[in-house]
Amino acid sequence: MSKGNPVKAMPSPNAVPTRQVIKVGRNDECPCGSGKKYKSCHLPQGEEWLHQLAYKRERERQRAAHRAGGGSGVSWWRRLLGQ
């Protein structure tokens, strides 16, 4: 038995991507920013609303990161073709 680096399992190419979820308690402030308790604001819309909010926030974060320095000023297809 060797004591070298353990082999890390590679994720399967067929693996299902995980979904982003925002954890909110019933008596916590609603993540929509209304100032109301979650149970009085968006609890009736259920967990799907939280998934949509998490997706929206992740997209906004990605766009902000891209604008902040991710863009090189060259079109994606020019980078792809090496032009």
C-alpha positions as CSV (number, residue, x, y, z in Angstrom):
1,M,0.0,0.0,0.0
2,S,1.5,3.3,-1.1
3,K,1.2,6.5,1.0
4,G,1.4,8.8,-2.1
5,N,-1.4,11.1,-3.3
6,P,-4.8,9.4,-3.2
7,V,-6.5,9.0,-6.6
8,K,-9.4,11.4,-6.9
9,A,-12.4,10.1,-8.7
10,M,-13.2,12.1,-11.9
11,P,-16.8,13.2,-12.2
12,S,-18.8,11.2,-14.6
13,P,-19.6,13.0,-17.9
14,N,-23.2,11.8,-17.5
15,A,-23.4,13.3,-14.0
16,V,-26.5,15.5,-13.4
17,P,-25.6,19.0,-12.4
18,T,-26.6,20.2,-9.0
19,R,-29.1,23.0,-8.6
20,Q,-28.5,26.1,-6.6
21,V,-30.8,26.4,-3.6
22,I,-31.1,29.3,-1.2
23,K,-31.8,28.1,2.3
24,V,-34.5,30.2,4.1
25,G,-36.3,29.5,7.3
26,R,-40.0,30.3,7.6
27,N,-39.3,33.2,10.1
28,D,-36.2,34.5,8.2
29,E,-36.4,37.7,6.2
30,C,-37.5,37.0,2.6
31,P,-34.6,37.0,0.1
32,C,-36.6,39.2,-2.3
33,G,-35.7,42.2,-0.1
34,S,-39.3,43.2,0.8
35,G,-38.4,43.2,4.6
36,K,-41.3,40.8,5.3
37,K,-40.9,37.3,6.8
38,Y,-40.5,34.6,4.2
39,K,-43.6,32.8,5.4
40,S,-45.7,36.0,4.7
41,C,-44.1,36.8,1.4
42,H,-42.9,34.1,-0.9
43,L,-43.5,30.9,1.0
44,P,-46.7,30.2,-1.0
45,Q,-44.7,30.1,-4.3
46,G,-42.7,27.3,-2.8
47,E,-39.2,26.0,-3.5
48,E,-39.3,26.6,-7.2
49,W,-39.3,30.3,-6.6
50,L,-36.1,29.9,-4.5
51,H,-34.5,27.9,-7.4
52,Q,-35.4,30.7,-9.8
53,L,-34.0,33.3,-7.5
54,A,-30.8,31.4,-7.0
55,Y,-30.4,30.9,-10.8
56,K,-31.0,34.7,-11.4
57,R,-28.4,35.7,-8.7
58,E,-25.8,33.3,-10.1
59,R,-26.3,34.7,-13.6
60,E,-26.0,38.2,-12.3
61,R,-22.8,37.2,-10.5
62,Q,-21.3,35.6,-13.6
63,R,-22.2,38.7,-15.7
64,A,-20.6,41.0,-13.2
65,A,-17.5,38.9,-13.1
66,H,-17.3,38.9,-16.9
67,R,-17.7,42.7,-17.1
68,A,-15.1,43.2,-14.3
69,G,-12.3,41.6,-16.2
70,G,-13.4,38.4,-17.9
71,G,-13.9,40.0,-21.2
72,S,-10.7,40.5,-23.3
73,G,-12.3,42.8,-25.9
74,V,-12.1,40.1,-28.5
75,S,-15.1,38.2,-29.7
76,W,-15.5,34.7,-28.5
77,W,-15.4,33.3,-32.0
78,R,-12.2,35.1,-32.8
79,R,-10.6,33.6,-29.7
80,L,-11.9,30.2,-30.7
81,L,-10.4,30.5,-34.2
82,G,-7.2,32.1,-32.9
83,Q,-7.6,35.3,-34.9
